[in-house]
Amino acid sequence: MSAPAKVITGIRTVSVPVTDQDQALRFYTGTLGFTVLRDAPIPTGRWIELAPGTDDVIVTLDHTTTDVTRGPIMIRFTTDDASAAHTALTAAGVDTDDLLTWPSVPPMFSFRDPDGNTFSITET
């Protein structure tokens, strides 16, 4: 049996469900330092695309309603210094977990946005 054709070649966008797009936009740009790539009106709210860094992955702030259900989300962001990132986010009032420093594993920690979505940051 031959290998299947490569159907998926990468990740372009990760959508984060949010209840208040204005509040989420302030958090992701003001607290996390993301860059706004696009903010345009659509019938269900706004289409907001953000860049968390210099790579090609885009994060969208996807407006949720009570009739739409989604599973848990987990995105692992990267940083050059997990300890400094942890200190900065904690000082900014972000809900962070302890910085994990295990032998032979990069330092990392989890945090939550105002909607309770959980993410992690791992040192590269």
Beta strands, then each sheet from edge to edge (+ up, - down):
strand 1: 13-18
strand 2: 35-42
strand 3: 45-51
strand 4: 58-63
strand 5: 74-79
strand 6: 95-96
strand 7: 108-112
strand 8: 118-123
sheet 1: 1+ 4+ 3- 2+
sheet 2: 5+ 8+ 7- 6+
end
